[in-house]
Amino acid sequence: MSRTGVDSLDRSIDTTNQWLSDVASGFDTQDRRMAYKVTRSWLHTLRDRLPVPVAAHLAAQLPELLRGVFYEGWNPSKVPVKYSKDEYLDRFAQDAQVHKADALDAGQLVTAALRKHLSPGVVSEAFGVLPADIREMLDQPAGTSAGGSRS
């Protein structure tokens, strides 16, 4: 049964729910609001670090609903913002409202969802333009940060 009467929107809602479920399950919770907040913050932090063409290419691969989240509040004339790995984590943690000690694991859960739902080429292109330390941080498997582990 269609929720909206528009097939593409229904598919986008379903795909977005899959993403949020993947992120929430990594936290061992069903809290979709928390998963949304973390996903939104991760998308915005990454988006603002990317050059405009790369950000736009990544966004084009997102489900319509998450694409809207990605572009929310974006000012392409002010990117990329050049911040360090620590500044990247600080910004993400503050926006996601997670403790900085948990930010790396939280971000890795969203990266895992991104890798699951998007083509490897799109992810490689986006991560490939990032400084090596940020790219390596994002490429770590979920739960492998020095601060903690997930099982």
C-alpha positions as protocol buffer text, in pm:
chain_id: "A"
residue {
  index: 1
  type: MET
  ca { x: 0 y: 0 z: 0 }
}
residue {
  index: 2
  type: SER
  ca { x: 130 y: 342 z: -93 }
}
residue {
  index: 3
  type: ARG
  ca { x: 185 y: 591 z: 189 }
}
residue {
  index: 4
  type: THR
  ca { x: 214 y: 898 z: -31 }
}
residue {
  index: 5
  type: GLY
  ca { x: 62 y: 793 z: -361 }
}
residue {
  index: 6
  type: VAL
  ca { x: 397 y: 869 z: -527 }
}
residue {
  index: 7
  type: ASP
  ca { x: 606 y: 559 z: -594 }
}
residue {
  index: 8
  type: SER
  ca { x: 943 y: 737 z: -592 }
}
residue {
  index: 9
  type: LEU
  ca { x: 868 y: 901 z: -256 }
}
residue {
  index: 10
  type: ASP
  ca { x: 751 y: 573 z: -106 }
}
residue {
  index: 11
  type: ARG
  ca { x: 1075 y: 406 z: -223 }
}
residue {
  index: 12
  type: SER
  ca { x: 1276 y: 695 z: -76 }
}
residue {
  index: 13
  type: ILE
  ca { x: 1099 y: 662 z: 258 }
}
residue {
  index: 14
  type: ASP
  ca { x: 1163 y: 287 z: 259 }
}
residue {
  index: 15
  type: THR
  ca { x: 1531 y: 330 z: 172 }
}
residue {
  index: 16
  type: THR
  ca { x: 1577 y: 606 z: 429 }
}
residue {
  index: 17
  type: ASN
  ca { x: 1416 y: 383 z: 692 }
}
residue {
  index: 18
  type: GLN
  ca { x: 1664 y: 109 z: 600 }
}
residue {
  index: 19
  type: TRP
  ca { x: 1955 y: 352 z: 647 }
}
residue {
  index: 20
  type: LEU
  ca { x: 1822 y: 470 z: 983 }
}
residue {
  index: 21
  type: SER
  ca { x: 1760 y: 112 z: 1093 }
}
residue {
  index: 22
  type: ASP
  ca { x: 2119 y: 21 z: 1003 }
}
residue {
  index: 23
  type: VAL
  ca { x: 2256 y: 315 z: 1202 }
}
residue {
  index: 24
  type: ALA
  ca { x: 2024 y: 256 z: 1499 }
}
residue {
  index: 25
  type: SER
  ca { x: 2107 y: -115 z: 1514 }
}
residue {
  index: 26
  type: GLY
  ca { x: 2477 y: -26 z: 1534 }
}
residue {
  index: 27
  type: PHE
  ca { x: 2391 y: 162 z: 1852 }
}
residue {
  index: 28
  type: ASP
  ca { x: 2184 y: -137 z: 1967 }
}
residue {
  index: 29
  type: THR
  ca { x: 1868 y: 74 z: 1976 }
}
residue {
  index: 30
  type: GLN
  ca { x: 1546 y: 130 z: 1786 }
}
residue {
  index: 31
  type: ASP
  ca { x: 1570 y: 508 z: 1836 }
}
residue {
  index: 32
  type: ARG
  ca { x: 1521 y: 640 z: 1483 }
}
residue {
  index: 33
  type: ARG
  ca { x: 1534 y: 1003 z: 1600 }
}
residue {
  index: 34
  type: MET
  ca { x: 1883 y: 951 z: 1735 }
}
residue {
  index: 35
  type: ALA
  ca { x: 1986 y: 764 z: 1419 }
}
residue {
  index: 36
  type: TYR
  ca { x: 1846 y: 1048 z: 1207 }
}
residue {
  index: 37
  type: LYS
  ca { x: 2028 y: 1312 z: 1410 }
}
residue {
  index: 38
  type: VAL
  ca { x: 2360 y: 1128 z: 1375 }
}
residue {
  index: 39
  type: THR
  ca { x: 2307 y: 1057 z: 1003 }
}
residue {
  index: 40
  type: ARG
  ca { x: 2208 y: 1419 z: 933 }
}
residue {
  index: 41
  type: SER
  ca { x: 2510 y: 1554 z: 1117 }
}
residue {
  index: 42
  type: TRP
  ca { x: 2744 y: 1309 z: 943 }
}
residue {
  index: 43
  type: LEU
  ca { x: 2606 y: 1405 z: 600 }
}
residue {
  index: 44
  type: HIS
  ca { x: 2643 y: 1777 z: 674 }
}
residue {
  index: 45
  type: THR
  ca { x: 2995 y: 1744 z: 813 }
}
residue {
  index: 46
  type: LEU
  ca { x: 3110 y: 1544 z: 512 }
}
residue {
  index: 47
  type: ARG
  ca { x: 2923 y: 1768 z: 265 }
}
residue {
  index: 48
  type: ASP
  ca { x: 3086 y: 2084 z: 395 }
}
residue {
  index: 49
  type: ARG
  ca { x: 3435 y: 1932 z: 362 }
}
residue {
  index: 50
  type: LEU
  ca { x: 3381 y: 1829 z: -3 }
}
residue {
  index: 51
  type: PRO
  ca { x: 3424 y: 2038 z: -318 }
}
residue {
  index: 52
  type: VAL
  ca { x: 3089 y: 2129 z: -477 }
}
residue {
  index: 53
  type: PRO
  ca { x: 3104 y: 1885 z: -774 }
}
residue {
  index: 54
  type: VAL
  ca { x: 3193 y: 1590 z: -552 }
}
residue {
  index: 55
  type: ALA
  ca { x: 2925 y: 1679 z: -295 }
}
residue {
  index: 56
  type: ALA
  ca { x: 2665 y: 1708 z: -572 }
}
residue {
  index: 57
  type: HIS
  ca { x: 2765 y: 1372 z: -720 }
}
residue {
  index: 58
  type: LEU
  ca { x: 2737 y: 1205 z: -380 }
}
residue {
  index: 59
  type: ALA
  ca { x: 2400 y: 1369 z: -313 }
}
residue {
  index: 60
  type: ALA
  ca { x: 2266 y: 1250 z: -648 }
}
residue {
  index: 61
  type: GLN
  ca { x: 2309 y: 891 z: -527 }
}
residue {
  index: 62
  type: LEU
  ca { x: 2116 y: 942 z: -203 }
}
residue {
  index: 63
  type: PRO
  ca { x: 1748 y: 858 z: -170 }
}
residue {
  index: 64
  type: GLU
  ca { x: 1534 y: 1168 z: -230 }
}
residue {
  index: 65
  type: LEU
  ca { x: 1457 y: 1215 z: 138 }
}
residue {
  index: 66
  type: LEU
  ca { x: 1822 y: 1197 z: 246 }
}
residue {
  index: 67
  type: ARG
  ca { x: 1921 y: 1415 z: -51 }
}
residue {
  index: 68
  type: GLY
  ca { x: 1698 y: 1687 z: 91 }
}
residue {
  index: 69
  type: VAL
  ca { x: 1862 y: 1641 z: 432 }
}
residue {
  index: 70
  type: PHE
  ca { x: 2205 y: 1658 z: 266 }
}
residue {
  index: 71
  type: TYR
  ca { x: 2128 y: 1991 z: 98 }
}
residue {
  index: 72
  type: GLU
  ca { x: 1949 y: 2146 z: 397 }
}
residue {
  index: 73
  type: GLY
  ca { x: 2127 y: 2468 z: 492 }
}
residue {
  index: 74
  type: TRP
  ca { x: 2407 y: 2418 z: 237 }
}
residue {
  index: 75
  type: ASN
  ca { x: 2585 y: 2721 z: 100 }
}
residue {
  index: 76
  type: PRO
  ca { x: 2797 y: 2597 z: -192 }
}
residue {
  index: 77
  type: SER
  ca { x: 2978 y: 2931 z: -216 }
}
residue {
  index: 78
  type: LYS
  ca { x: 3137 y: 2862 z: 126 }
}
residue {
  index: 79
  type: VAL
  ca { x: 3274 y: 2512 z: 72 }
}
residue {
  index: 80
  type: PRO
  ca { x: 3489 y: 2321 z: 108 }
}
residue {
  index: 81
  type: VAL
  ca { x: 3554 y: 2416 z: 468 }
}
residue {
  index: 82
  type: LYS
  ca { x: 3912 y: 2316 z: 548 }
}
residue {
  index: 83
  type: TYR
  ca { x: 3904 y: 2161 z: 892 }
}
residue {
  index: 84
  type: SER
  ca { x: 4139 y: 1913 z: 1053 }
}
residue {
  index: 85
  type: LYS
  ca { x: 4050 y: 1564 z: 1172 }
}
residue {
  index: 86
  type: ASP
  ca { x: 3993 y: 1691 z: 1527 }
}
residue {
  index: 87
  type: GLU
  ca { x: 3783 y: 1983 z: 1403 }
}
residue {
  index: 88
  type: TYR
  ca { x: 3588 y: 1740 z: 1185 }
}
residue {
  index: 89
  type: LEU
  ca { x: 3510 y: 1521 z: 1488 }
}
residue {
  index: 90
  type: ASP
  ca { x: 3430 y: 1823 z: 1707 }
}
residue {
  index: 91
  type: ARG
  ca { x: 3188 y: 1961 z: 1450 }
}
residue {
  index: 92
  type: PHE
  ca { x: 3020 y: 1624 z: 1398 }
}
residue {
  index: 93
  type: ALA
  ca { x: 2991 y: 1552 z: 1772 }
}
residue {
  index: 94
  type: GLN
  ca { x: 2844 y: 1894 z: 1848 }
}
residue {
  index: 95
  type: ASP
  ca { x: 2587 y: 1878 z: 1568 }
}
residue {
  index: 96
  type: ALA
  ca { x: 2497 y: 1513 z: 1638 }
}
residue {
  index: 97
  type: GLN
  ca { x: 2480 y: 1587 z: 2010 }
}
residue {
  index: 98
  type: VAL
  ca { x: 2703 y: 1294 z: 2095 }
}
residue {
  index: 99
  type: HIS
  ca { x: 2999 y: 1296 z: 2331 }
}
residue {
  index: 100
  type: LYS
  ca { x: 3325 y: 1353 z: 2145 }
}
residue {
  index: 101
  type: ALA
  ca { x: 3451 y: 1018 z: 2276 }
}
residue {
  index: 102
  type: ASP
  ca { x: 3161 y: 850 z: 2092 }
}
residue {
  index: 103
  type: ALA
  ca { x: 3179 y: 1058 z: 1774 }
}
residue {
  index: 104
  type: LEU
  ca { x: 3420 y: 834 z: 1587 }
}
residue {
  index: 105
  type: ASP
  ca { x: 3212 y: 520 z: 1645 }
}
residue {
  index: 106
  type: ALA
  ca { x: 2892 y: 707 z: 1559 }
}
residue {
  index: 107
  type: GLY
  ca { x: 3041 y: 835 z: 1236 }
}
residue {
  index: 108
  type: GLN
  ca { x: 3168 y: 490 z: 1144 }
}
residue {
  index: 109
  type: LEU
  ca { x: 2815 y: 353 z: 1175 }
}
residue {
  index: 110
  type: VAL
  ca { x: 2691 y: 608 z: 923 }
}
residue {
  index: 111
  type: THR
  ca { x: 2987 y: 536 z: 696 }
}
residue {
  index: 112
  type: ALA
  ca { x: 2893 y: 166 z: 707 }
}
residue {
  index: 113
  type: ALA
  ca { x: 2535 y: 250 z: 605 }
}
residue {
  index: 114
  type: LEU
  ca { x: 2665 y: 472 z: 325 }
}
residue {
  index: 115
  type: ARG
  ca { x: 2886 y: 192 z: 196 }
}
residue {
  index: 116
  type: LYS
  ca { x: 2598 y: -55 z: 218 }
}
residue {
  index: 117
  type: HIS
  ca { x: 2352 y: 159 z: 22 }
}
residue {
  index: 118
  type: LEU
  ca { x: 2570 y: 344 z: -232 }
}
residue {
  index: 119
  type: SER
  ca { x: 2806 y: 224 z: -503 }
}
residue {
  index: 120
  type: PRO
  ca { x: 3172 y: 185 z: -406 }
}
residue {
  index: 121
  type: GLY
  ca { x: 3276 y: 430 z: -680 }
}
residue {
  index: 122
  type: VAL
  ca { x: 3068 y: 715 z: -539 }
}
residue {
  index: 123
  type: VAL
  ca { x: 3202 y: 658 z: -188 }
}
residue {
  index: 124
  type: SER
  ca { x: 3562 y: 631 z: -317 }
}
residue {
  index: 125
  type: GLU
  ca { x: 3524 y: 954 z: -513 }
}
residue {
  index: 126
  type: ALA
  ca { x: 3393 y: 1144 z: -210 }
}
residue {
  index: 127
  type: PHE
  ca { x: 3646 y: 1005 z: 35 }
}
residue {
  index: 128
  type: GLY
  ca { x: 3928 y: 1035 z: -220 }
}
residue {
  index: 129
  type: VAL
  ca { x: 3926 y: 1415 z: -212 }
}
residue {
  index: 130
  type: LEU
  ca { x: 3955 y: 1429 z: 167 }
}
residue {
  index: 131
  type: PRO
  ca { x: 4283 y: 1470 z: 353 }
}
residue {
  index: 132
  type: ALA
  ca { x: 4440 y: 1133 z: 434 }
}
residue {
  index: 133
  type: ASP
  ca { x: 4376 y: 1151 z: 810 }
}
residue {
  index: 134
  type: ILE
  ca { x: 4004 y: 1224 z: 765 }
}
residue {
  index: 135
  type: ARG
  ca { x: 3972 y: 961 z: 491 }
}
residue {
  index: 136
  type: GLU
  ca { x: 4139 y: 698 z: 711 }
}
residue {
  index: 137
  type: MET
  ca { x: 3916 y: 792 z: 1004 }
}
residue {
  index: 138
  type: LEU
  ca { x: 3602 y: 752 z: 790 }
}
residue {
  index: 139
  type: ASP
  ca { x: 3726 y: 427 z: 634 }
}
residue {
  index: 140
  type: GLN
  ca { x: 3773 y: 248 z: 966 }
}
residue {
  index: 141
  type: PRO
  ca { x: 3519 y: -29 z: 1020 }
}
residue {
  index: 142
  type: ALA
  ca { x: 3249 y: 60 z: 1275 }
}
residue {
  index: 143
  type: GLY
  ca { x: 3352 y: -4 z: 1633 }
}
residue {
  index: 144
  type: THR
  ca { x: 3729 y: -2 z: 1575 }
}
residue {
  index: 145
  type: SER
  ca { x: 3815 y: 334 z: 1727 }
}
residue {
  index: 146
  type: ALA
  ca { x: 4057 y: 345 z: 2016 }
}
residue {
  index: 147
  type: GLY
  ca { x: 3778 y: 467 z: 2243 }
}
residue {
  index: 148
  type: GLY
  ca { x: 3555 y: 165 z: 2223 }
}
residue {
  index: 149
  type: SER
  ca { x: 3434 y: -138 z: 2039 }
}
residue {
  index: 150
  type: ARG
  ca { x: 3106 y: -282 z: 1926 }
}
residue {
  index: 151
  type: SER
  ca { x: 3032 y: -650 z: 1920 }
}
